[in-house]
Amino acid sequence: MKSHVQMVVFDMDGVLVDIRSSWSYVHSAFGVRKNDNVNRYLSGEIDFRELMRRDIQLWGRVHISAVERILDKPRIVRGAKQAVAELKRAGCYTVIISGGISALADRLQKTLGIDRSLANRLAVDENGMLTGEGEEVVPLLEKVVAFRRVASERRTRLEDCAVVGDSRYDIPLFLEAGLSIAFNPSDEQVKQKADVVIESKDLRKVVQYILDGRH
C-alpha cells in the first residue's frame, strides 16, 4: 500500500505524549512556580533564545541526567508506535517538529522508530551540567520554518505532507501542508484550521486519513 502523502510531521507535546508542554512538565518537577516568560515571548518583548534562557535558569545548577529522568516519565499516547509503524510501512517519512525539549523528542524518536526529530536542546558543560543556555532549533512561533526546511531537504512538496498537531502553534504548518490533522486539539482555533479533527487520545485514528491521502 502506497500513500501519496510522503512525509508526516508530528508535533510532540499533546500528540505523541500525554502532556501539553515539556517545558512546563520540567518546571513542575523542579517546583518552579508559574511564570510569564511565554507571554513575554508571544508579545515580542523577548526572543525565543531569551525565553529558553529564562526557563532553563529557573531549574538551577543540575545535571542533564536529572532532566532526562523527568522526561522519561510522560506517557506515550496510545497507539503511537503502531501508527508510526503503519505509516512507515506505507512509505511515509516521519518527523517530530516540536518547540519542546529534545531530551524527550530524542527518546520518542528512538522508542517509536520515527525517522527524524527536531526540538530544542539544553546546553551542557563538559561535566554534563546545564549551563543555563539552550540551543534554538525550533522556535515556538517559527515551527513552519523547520517544516519547510525538512521538506526541502527531502525534496518533498508541502502539499505531499501531512501535519498532526494540537495547538495554535501548529496552525502555520496546517496552512501549508496538504493534509492537516488536529489531534485532541487544545482550542477551537486549531479545530477550525484543520482538515480533520480527532477528539481522541489514540494516535492510530490518524492513519486512515493519511493513507487515504485526503486533501
C-alpha positions in Angstrom: 0.0 0.0 0.0 1.4 3.4 -1.0 0.1 6.7 0.1 0.8 9.9 -1.9 1.4 11.6 1.5 5.1 11.3 1.5 6.0 12.9 4.8 4.2 13.0 8.1 5.1 15.7 10.7 4.1 15.1 14.3 4.0 17.8 17.0 5.3 16.2 20.2 3.6 17.6 23.3 -0.1 16.7 23.3 0.3 14.5 20.2 3.0 11.8 20.9 3.0 12.2 24.7 0.1 13.0 27.0 1.4 16.3 28.3 0.7 19.8 26.9 4.2 21.2 27.4 7.6 19.5 28.1 8.9 22.8 29.4 6.0 23.2 31.9 6.4 19.5 32.9 10.0 20.1 33.9 9.1 23.3 35.7 6.5 21.3 37.8 9.1 18.6 38.6 11.5 21.2 39.9 8.8 23.0 41.8 9.1 26.2 39.7 6.1 28.5 40.0 4.1 29.6 37.0 5.8 32.5 35.3 5.0 34.9 32.4 8.1 34.2 30.2 6.0 32.7 27.5 3.6 35.6 27.4 6.6 38.0 27.1 7.9 35.9 24.2 4.4 35.9 22.5 4.2 39.7 22.9 7.6 40.2 21.3 9.2 41.5 24.5 11.9 38.8 24.4 13.0 36.4 21.7 12.9 32.6 21.9 16.5 32.2 22.9 15.9 34.5 25.8 12.7 32.6 26.7 14.7 29.4 26.9 17.5 31.0 28.9 15.0 32.3 31.5 13.2 29.0 31.7 16.3 26.8 32.0 17.9 29.1 34.6 14.9 28.5 36.8 16.0 24.9 37.3 19.3 25.8 38.8 22.6 24.0 38.5 21.6 20.5 37.7 23.0 17.6 35.6 21.3 16.9 32.3 20.5 13.4 33.5 18.1 14.9 36.1 16.1 16.5 33.2 16.2 13.3 31.2 14.9 11.3 34.1 12.0 13.7 34.4 11.3 13.5 30.7 11.3 9.7 30.8 8.0 9.8 32.7 5.5 11.3 30.3 3.2 8.6 29.0 3.3 7.9 25.2 -0.1 8.4 23.6 -2.0 5.2 23.0 -1.4 3.7 19.6 1.6 5.9 18.7 4.0 3.0 18.0 1.5 1.2 15.8 0.6 4.3 13.9 4.2 5.2 13.1 5.0 1.6 12.1 2.0 1.5 9.7 2.8 4.9 8.2 6.4 3.8 7.6 5.3 0.5 6.0 3.2 2.7 3.6 6.4 4.6 2.6 5.9 7.7 4.7 8.9 9.6 6.1 8.1 10.6 9.7 9.4 13.6 11.6 8.9 15.3 15.0 8.9 19.1 14.8 8.5 20.5 18.3 9.1 23.7 20.2 9.7 21.4 23.2 12.8 19.8 24.7 15.0 17.5 22.6 15.6 15.1 25.5 12.0 14.0 25.2 11.9 14.2 21.4 15.0 12.0 21.1 13.5 9.4 23.4 10.3 9.3 21.3 12.3 9.1 18.1 14.1 6.0 19.3 11.2 4.4 21.0 8.7 4.9 18.2 11.0 4.4 15.3 10.5 7.9 13.9 12.9 8.9 11.2 14.0 12.3 12.5 13.3 14.7 15.4 13.8 18.5 15.6 13.4 20.1 19.1 15.3 22.5 21.3 18.5 21.4 23.0 19.7 22.1 26.5 23.3 23.3 26.6 25.6 21.5 29.0 29.3 21.9 30.1 32.0 19.2 29.9 30.6 17.6 33.0 27.0 17.4 31.7 25.8 20.2 33.9 23.2 22.6 32.5 24.8 25.9 31.6 21.5 27.9 31.7 21.5 28.3 27.9 19.6 26.5 25.2 20.2 25.7 21.5 17.4 27.2 19.5 16.3 24.6 16.9 12.5 25.1 16.6 11.3 28.4 18.0 7.7 28.1 19.1 6.3 30.7 16.7 8.5 29.6 13.8 7.8 25.8 13.5 6.8 26.3 9.9 10.4 27.3 9.1 11.6 23.9 10.2 8.8 22.2 8.3 9.8 23.9 5.1 13.4 23.1 5.6 12.9 19.4 6.2 10.5 19.2 3.2 13.1 21.0 1.0 15.9 18.7 2.2 13.7 15.7 1.4 12.7 17.2 -1.9 9.1 16.7 -0.9 6.3 19.2 -1.8 4.5 20.7 1.2 1.2 19.5 -0.4 2.5 16.0 -0.2 3.0 16.3 3.6 0.6 15.7 6.5 0.9 17.5 9.8 -0.5 16.2 13.1 -0.8 18.9 15.8 -2.8 20.1 18.7 -2.2 23.7 19.4 -2.3 27.2 17.8 1.5 27.0 17.2 0.8 24.2 14.6 -1.6 26.3 12.5 1.0 27.8 10.3 2.1 24.3 9.4 -1.6 23.3 8.8 -2.0 26.2 6.3 0.9 24.9 4.1 0.5 21.1 4.4 -1.6 19.0 2.0 -3.4 17.4 5.0 -3.7 18.8 8.5 -5.0 16.8 11.4 -5.9 18.4 14.8 -5.3 15.6 17.2 -7.0 16.0 20.6 -6.9 19.8 19.9 -6.3 22.3 22.8 -8.7 25.0 21.5 -11.3 25.8 18.9 -9.0 27.8 16.7 -7.0 24.7 15.9 -10.1 22.8 15.0 -11.2 25.4 12.6 -7.9 25.4 10.7 -7.6 21.6 10.4 -8.8 19.4 7.6 -9.5 16.6 10.1 -10.3 16.8 13.8 -9.8 13.8 16.0 -11.2 14.1 19.5 -9.3 11.1 20.9 -6.0 10.1 22.5 -5.5 7.1 20.2 -3.0 8.0 17.5 -4.0 5.1 15.3 -7.0 7.1 14.3 -4.9 9.5 12.2 -3.6 6.7 10.0 -6.7 6.1 7.8 -6.8 9.8 6.9 -3.1 9.9 6.0 -3.2 6.7 3.9 -6.3 7.8 2.2 -4.4 10.9 1.2 -7.4 13.1 1.7 -6.5 16.7 0.7 
